[in-house]
Amino acid sequence: MNPSVIVIGAGPGGLASAMLLASAGVKVKLLERMPIVGGRTSAIQTDGLKFDLGPTFFLYPRVLDEIFAAAGANLRHEVELVRLDPQYRIIFGGGGELNATPDITRMEQQIGVIAPEDAPGFRRFLEENRVKHDRMLPCLENPFLGWPDMLQPRLLRALPMLRPHQSVDTYLSRFFRDSRIRLAFSFQSKYLGMSPFRCPSLFSILSFLEYEYGVFHPIGGCAAVTAAMARVAERLGVEICLSQPVEQILFDGRRAVGVRTKEGVLPADALIMNADFARGISRSSSASLDRPQDRRKKFSCSTFMMYLGVEGSFDLPHHNIHISADYAQNLDEIENQHLLSDDPSFYAIYSEGIPAPDPTCYVCAPAITEAAVAPPGGEALYVLVHTPYLRPGHDWQRMLPRYRRIILDKLKRAAGMEDIESRIVFEQALTPEDIDRRYHVLKGAIYGLASHGRFFGAFKPSNRRPDVSGLYLAGGAAHPGPGVPMVLMSGWIAADALDKDVGLQRARKSPARAKQGVAQ
């Protein structure tokens, strides 16, 4: 008899686990504390405007293609995906810009305008990272429990190419001498909440994936993807219970046996926790979820978002990234000094008049791809700035008006939006306090526990808890980490680990192991 499983959290990782387990005949109950599915991968809709709440980049569709296929569905039948070209525009604080394109010749030409000697490095980067991508898959597809797992022969054979002793920036210097070009291929480490100057070099494959597999816009936004996953899960028999927060995970000794909600005790043979890991260990009554090595880990940065409905449009591609002139210093101020900045090159925060960070600013203008996100002739702008995680003295109710002014001034100055303020018809913000309180992400650390170790990200918490049985982790706070493709992988890995432990006979093949290509 197949087991009954409770999945906590209807974000992408939890939905992936639920789909795969239900396709194997498991009785799955998915509990979500919010009134909608998707978690932070949901949407804000009002007055003809639609904004993705969190992720706006959709990368590496191969993973989700294979999850849908394993669940007997077809992603492309459920969601329309539009491949973007340019993928995004990068504007460098040090001068110059790139319209990043998957067209290799055009990309070489653009690199050549900024740094002629770096243009040939683009093809070499793609060629080496194509091999690197294939060799590093074991790092992503297995639920690592600790250093002994790093000693597997296949991983040891991959080490020379993975160069775990190097940062992404150091690794990229083999191909690009100009620091601006290196940043164009390393800012993606922020998808994981990491600095490119500390992020392990194996994650150079993040930018490779963009050029190899594409950057997509799902029609309806990334929220349309999680809505499609929920539809498929329900067709497979998953019971999705909204507005039902889990108050406590229940244990019998060292085994997870159920949860407590407002409805009472819900027993289960196994649990998959797709909630924030740091919040989970801080609230659990079980010492087994509160290991010293978990407590010693540091938190990642947070984010500040503005959702702006504006009249008219601006000359912007779908995705826009403004990189500050002193990116390394700005990241250090956010991650190590925990300062807030007067000049957010769109990544900062302001506290008690102390100037500080300035990592990168991101602006999403999706109406150029999907007109329905805004009223005719209008735009639904999404602005993201990285900030420190919540620290003592960060009172966002007090800081918000001043920081709003800093952001709008920056948009006017750096993004060519001189009259934006007079054109705003809708405005909403999401602060680190909101992320902590509303979405139960401890300290607003949106990427979970920090992962700056040189050796494979210093391990995110494993998908199978080594200290208890019957408890599995999915989501951006678990291995292999944040970013939509990685979160989906985490859900697959958690489901596979549960399969293996309880002896299900479902044909298991993780997306990372798939050999066949998937049409783009």
C-alpha positions in Angstrom: 0.0 0.0 0.0 1.4 3.4 -1.0 2.0 5.9 1.8 0.1 9.1 2.5 2.2 12.2 2.3 1.6 15.8 3.4 3.4 18.5 1.5 3.8 21.8 3.4 3.7 24.8 1.1 2.3 25.2 -2.5 5.3 26.9 -4.0 7.0 25.5 -7.1 9.1 22.9 -5.1 6.1 21.6 -3.2 3.9 21.5 -6.3 6.7 19.5 -8.1 6.9 17.0 -5.3 3.1 16.7 -5.1 2.8 16.1 -8.9 5.5 13.4 -9.0 4.3 11.6 -5.9 0.6 11.6 -7.0 1.7 10.2 -10.4 3.1 7.3 -8.5 -0.2 6.7 -6.8 0.7 8.3 -3.5 -2.2 10.0 -1.5 -1.0 13.6 -1.3 -2.4 16.4 0.8 -0.8 19.8 0.1 -1.3 22.4 2.8 -0.8 26.1 1.9 -1.1 28.9 4.5 -2.0 31.5 1.8 -5.4 31.7 0.0 -3.7 31.0 -3.4 -1.1 28.6 -4.7 2.4 29.7 -5.7 3.8 31.2 -2.6 6.1 34.0 -3.7 5.7 32.7 -7.2 2.2 34.1 -7.4 0.7 37.4 -8.7 -0.7 40.8 -7.8 -3.8 41.7 -9.9 -5.7 45.0 -9.6 -7.4 47.5 -11.9 -6.3 45.8 -15.1 -2.7 45.4 -13.9 -0.9 42.2 -13.3 2.5 41.8 -11.6 4.5 38.7 -10.8 5.0 38.9 -7.0 8.4 37.3 -7.0 10.4 35.5 -9.8 10.0 37.1 -13.2 12.8 35.2 -15.1 11.8 31.8 -16.4 14.9 29.8 -17.2 15.9 26.2 -18.2 12.4 25.0 -19.1 13.8 21.5 -19.6 13.4 20.8 -15.9 9.7 21.6 -15.8 9.1 19.9 -19.2 10.3 16.7 -17.7 8.4 17.1 -14.4 5.2 17.6 -16.4 6.0 14.6 -18.7 6.7 12.4 -15.7 3.3 13.4 -14.4 1.6 12.5 -17.7 1.1 16.1 -18.8 2.7 18.5 -21.3 4.0 21.9 -20.1 3.6 23.5 -23.5 -0.1 22.5 -23.6 -0.6 24.1 -20.2 1.4 27.3 -20.4 2.5 29.4 -23.5 6.2 30.2 -23.2 7.7 33.1 -25.3 11.5 33.0 -25.7 13.0 36.5 -25.3 15.5 38.2 -27.5 17.1 40.3 -26.2 17.0 38.2 -23.0 17.7 41.4 -21.0 19.5 44.7 -21.3 22.5 45.3 -19.0 23.6 48.9 -18.3 26.9 49.3 -16.6 27.6 52.0 -14.1 31.1 52.1 -15.5 29.8 52.9 -19.0 28.4 50.8 -21.8 25.5 48.4 -22.2 24.7 45.0 -23.7 21.5 43.7 -25.1 22.1 40.1 -24.2 21.1 37.8 -27.0 21.3 34.1 -27.6 22.5 34.9 -31.2 26.2 34.1 -30.7 27.4 36.3 -33.6 25.4 39.3 -32.4 26.5 38.8 -28.9 30.2 38.7 -29.9 29.7 41.9 -31.8 28.2 43.7 -28.8 31.0 42.4 -26.5 33.5 43.7 -29.1 32.1 47.2 -28.8 32.9 47.4 -25.1 36.0 45.1 -24.9 37.3 44.0 -28.4 39.7 41.5 -27.0 37.0 39.7 -25.0 34.7 38.9 -27.9 36.4 35.6 -28.8 36.0 34.5 -25.2 32.2 34.2 -25.5 32.3 31.0 -27.7 35.0 29.5 -25.5 32.9 30.2 -22.4 29.9 28.5 -24.0 31.9 25.4 -25.1 33.6 24.9 -21.8 30.4 25.4 -19.8 28.5 23.0 -22.0 30.8 20.3 -20.8 30.9 21.6 -17.3 27.1 21.6 -17.1 27.0 17.9 -18.0 29.7 17.0 -15.4 28.2 19.0 -12.6 24.7 17.4 -12.7 25.5 15.0 -9.9 26.1 18.0 -7.7 22.5 19.1 -8.3 20.5 15.9 -8.5 21.5 14.2 -5.3 20.5 15.0 -1.7 23.9 15.7 -0.2 24.1 14.9 3.5 27.7 16.1 4.1 31.3 15.9 3.0 31.4 12.1 2.6 28.9 12.5 -0.3 31.5 14.8 -2.0 33.9 11.9 -2.2 31.9 9.9 -4.7 34.2 8.9 -7.7 32.0 10.7 -10.3 32.2 14.0 -8.4 36.0 13.7 -7.8 36.4 13.2 -11.5 34.5 16.4 -12.2 36.5 18.6 -9.7 39.2 19.8 -12.2 36.6 21.4 -14.4 34.4 22.6 -11.6 37.3 24.4 -9.9 35.7 24.6 -6.4 38.6 26.8 -5.1 37.6 29.6 -7.5 34.8 32.2 -7.4 32.7 32.8 -10.5 34.5 36.1 -11.1 37.9 34.5 -10.9 36.9 31.7 -13.2 35.5 34.1 -15.8 38.8 36.0 -16.0 39.9 33.0 -18.1 37.6 34.2 -20.8 37.0 38.0 -20.2 39.5 40.6 -19.0 37.0 43.5 -18.8 35.3 43.5 -15.4 32.0 44.7 -17.0 31.9 41.7 -19.3 32.6 39.4 -16.4 29.7 41.0 -14.5 27.4 40.3 -17.5 28.1 36.6 -17.0 28.2 36.6 -13.2 25.4 38.8 -11.9 23.2 35.7 -12.2 24.8 34.5 -8.9 22.3 36.8 -7.3 19.6 34.4 -8.4 21.1 32.3 -5.6 21.5 35.2 -3.2 25.3 35.0 -3.7 28.0 37.5 -4.6 29.9 36.6 -7.8 33.1 37.3 -5.9 32.4 34.6 -3.4 30.0 32.3 -5.3 31.6 28.9 -6.2 32.8 28.8 -9.8 30.6 25.9 -10.7 27.6 28.4 -10.9 29.1 30.0 -14.0 26.6 27.6 -15.6 23.8 29.9 -14.7 24.6 32.4 -17.4 25.4 29.5 -19.8 21.9 28.1 -19.3 20.4 31.4 -20.3 22.2 31.4 -23.7 21.9 27.6 -24.3 18.3 27.1 -23.2 16.8 30.6 -23.3 15.1 33.1 -21.1 11.3 32.8 -21.4 8.2 34.8 -20.4 5.3 32.5 -19.5 2.1 34.2 -20.8 0.3 35.1 -17.6 3.7 35.5 -15.8 5.6 33.0 -13.6 2.4 32.7 -11.6 0.8 31.0 -14.6 3.4 28.2 -14.2 2.5 27.4 -10.6 -1.2 27.7 -11.4 -0.7 25.1 -14.2 1.2 22.8 -11.8 -1.7 23.0 -9.3 -4.2 22.1 -12.1 -2.1 19.0 -13.0 -1.6 18.0 -9.4 -5.4 18.2 -8.8 -6.1 16.1 -11.9 -3.8 13.5 -10.4 -5.7 13.5 -7.1 -3.7 15.9 -4.9 -5.9 17.5 -2.3 -4.9 21.2 -2.1 -5.9 22.9 1.1 -5.6 26.7 1.0 -5.6 29.0 3.9 -4.4 26.2 6.2 -1.1 27.0 7.9 0.8 24.3 9.6 1.2 25.2 13.3 3.5 22.3 14.3 5.3 19.3 12.8 4.6 16.3 14.9 7.2 13.7 15.8 7.2 10.2 17.3 10.7 10.0 18.6 12.9 10.8 15.7 10.2 10.2 13.0 7.9 12.8 11.5 4.3 11.5 11.8 2.1 14.4 10.9 1.2 18.0 11.4 -1.1 20.2 13.5 -3.3 22.8 11.8 -6.3 24.8 12.9 -8.4 21.8 11.7 -6.6 19.5 14.2 -4.0 16.8 13.9 -3.3 15.4 10.4 -1.3 12.2 10.4 1.0 11.2 7.5 3.5 8.5 6.7 6.0 11.2 5.5 6.2 15.0 5.1 7.8 17.2 2.5 8.5 20.7 3.9 8.4 23.4 1.2 8.4 26.2 3.8 11.3 28.4 4.7 13.9 26.1 6.4 15.2 28.7 8.8 11.7 29.6 9.9 10.9 25.9 10.2 13.8 25.1 12.6 13.1 28.3 14.6 9.5 27.2 15.3 9.8 23.4 15.6 9.4 21.9 19.0 11.7 19.1 18.0 15.4 19.4 18.8 16.0 17.2 15.7 15.3 20.2 13.5 17.6 22.5 15.5 21.1 21.2 14.8 24.1 23.4 15.8 25.4 23.3 12.2 22.1 24.8 11.0 22.1 27.5 13.7 25.7 28.5 12.8 24.8 29.3 9.2 24.3 32.9 8.1 21.4 34.5 6.3 21.3 35.6 2.7 20.3 39.1 1.7 16.7 40.3 1.3 14.9 42.3 -1.4 12.8 45.4 -1.7 10.2 45.4 -4.6 8.1 48.2 -6.1 5.1 47.4 -8.3 4.2 50.4 -10.4 1.3 50.8 -12.8 2.2 53.7 -15.1 0.5 55.5 -18.0 2.3 55.2 -21.3 5.4 53.2 -21.8 9.2 53.5 -21.8 11.9 52.5 -24.2 12.7 49.3 -22.3 13.1 45.6 -23.2 11.3 43.0 -21.0 14.2 42.7 -18.5 16.6 45.5 -17.5 19.6 45.3 -15.2 21.5 48.3 -14.0 24.9 47.4 -12.6 26.7 49.9 -10.3 30.1 51.3 -11.0 31.5 49.7 -7.8 29.6 46.4 -7.7 32.0 44.6 -5.4 31.9 47.3 -2.7 28.2 47.5 -2.8 27.8 43.8 -2.3 30.2 43.8 0.6 28.2 46.6 2.2 24.9 44.7 1.9 26.2 41.2 2.8 28.9 42.0 5.4 28.3 45.5 6.7 24.4 45.3 6.5 24.2 48.9 5.4 21.4 50.6 3.5 22.2 52.9 0.6 21.6 56.4 -0.6 22.5 55.3 -4.2 20.9 52.0 -4.8 22.2 51.2 -8.2 19.2 49.3 -7.3 20.4 47.0 -4.5 20.5 48.7 -1.2 18.8 50.3 1.8 19.0 53.3 4.0 19.4 53.2 7.8 19.9 56.1 10.1 21.5 58.2 7.4 24.3 55.8 6.8 25.1 55.5 3.1 26.0 52.0 1.9 25.3 49.4 -0.7 24.6 49.7 -4.4 24.6 46.3 -6.0 22.4 45.9 -9.1 19.0 47.3 -10.0 16.4 45.2 -11.9 13.4 46.6 -13.8 10.9 44.3 -15.5 8.6 45.8 -18.2 6.6 42.8 -19.4 4.0 44.7 -21.5 6.4 44.7 -24.5 5.9 40.9 -24.5 2.4 40.5 -23.0 0.2 43.6 -23.5 -2.5 42.2 -21.2 -0.5 42.9 -18.1 -1.6 46.6 -18.2 -4.4 48.7 -19.6 -3.9 49.7 -23.3 -0.9 52.0 -23.7 0.2 51.5 -20.1 2.9 49.5 -18.3 3.2 47.3 -15.2 6.7 47.9 -13.9 8.4 45.6 -11.4 11.5 47.1 -9.7 13.8 45.0 -7.5 16.6 46.1 -5.2 18.6 43.8 -3.0 18.9 44.8 0.7 20.4 43.4 3.8 18.2 40.9 5.7 16.3 42.4 8.6 18.6 43.7 11.3 18.0 45.6 14.5 17.0 49.2 13.7 15.5 48.4 10.2 12.1 49.9 10.7 10.6 49.7 7.2 7.5 51.7 8.0 9.8 54.6 8.9 12.4 54.0 6.1 9.9 53.4 3.2 9.1 57.0 2.2 12.7 58.0 2.1 13.8 54.9 0.3 10.9 55.2 -2.2 12.3 58.6 -3.0 15.8 57.2 -3.5 14.5 54.5 -5.9 12.3 56.9 -8.0 15.2 59.4 -8.3 17.4 56.5 -9.5 14.8 55.5 -12.1 14.7 59.0 -13.4 18.5 59.4 -13.4 19.7 56.0 -14.6 16.8 54.4 -16.4 15.6 57.3 -18.5 12.3 57.6 -16.7 12.4 61.4 -16.0 8.6 61.8 -15.7 7.8 58.5 -14.1 6.4 60.0 -10.9 3.7 62.0 -12.6 2.6 58.9 -14.6 2.2 56.5 -11.6 -1.5 55.3 -11.3 -0.9 52.3 -9.0 1.9 51.7 -6.5 2.6 48.9 -4.0 5.8 47.9 -2.3 7.1 44.7 -0.7 9.7 45.2 2.0 11.9 42.7 3.9 9.5 43.1 6.8 6.6 42.0 4.5 8.6 39.0 3.3 9.3 38.0 6.9 5.8 38.6 8.2 3.5 37.8 5.3 5.5 35.0 3.7 7.1 33.6 6.8 10.7 33.9 5.5 12.8 34.4 8.6 14.5 37.8 8.7 13.2 38.4 5.2 16.3 36.4 3.9 14.6 35.6 0.6 17.3 33.1 -0.5 17.4 31.3 2.7 20.6 30.5 4.5 23.7 32.0 2.9 25.8 29.7 0.7 29.1 31.4 0.1 31.4 28.4 0.7 33.8 27.7 -2.2 33.0 24.0 -2.2 29.7 23.5 -3.9 27.9 26.4 -2.2 28.8 25.0 1.3 25.7 22.8 1.2 22.2 24.0 1.4 20.2 21.9 3.9 19.8 18.4 2.4 16.5 17.3 0.9 16.5 14.3 3.2 17.0 15.2 6.8 19.8 13.0 8.2 18.7 13.4 11.8 15.1 12.3 11.5 13.1 10.0 9.3 10.1 10.8 7.3 10.9 14.5 6.8 12.1 15.8 3.4 12.9 19.4 2.3 12.0 21.2 -1.0 12.2 24.8 -2.1 14.8 27.5 -2.4 16.1 27.1 1.1 17.0 23.4 0.5 19.5 21.8 -1.9 20.3 22.7 -4.7 19.2 26.2 -3.8 17.1 29.2 -4.9 16.1 30.2 -8.5 13.1 28.6 -10.1 14.9 25.7 -12.0 16.8 24.8 -8.8 13.6 24.9 -6.7 11.9 22.6 -9.2 14.9 20.2 -8.9 14.6 20.3 -5.2 11.0 19.1 -5.4 12.0 16.3 -7.7 14.9 15.3 -5.5 12.7 15.3 -2.4 10.1 13.1 -4.1 12.8 10.7 -5.4 14.3 10.4 -1.9 10.9 9.6 -0.4 10.3 7.1 -3.2 13.5 5.3 -2.5 13.0 5.2 1.2 9.5 3.8 1.1 10.1 1.4 -1.8 7.8 2.9 -4.5 8.4 1.4 -7.9 7.8 4.6 -9.9 10.3 4.8 -12.7 12.7 7.5 -11.3 14.7 9.7 -13.6 15.6 13.2 -12.3 15.5 16.0 -14.8 19.2 16.5 -14.4 19.8 12.9 -15.5 17.7 13.1 -18.7 19.8 12.4 -21.8 17.3 13.3 -24.5 16.9 16.9 -25.6 13.7 18.8 -25.1 12.4 21.0 -27.8 12.6 24.7 -27.0 
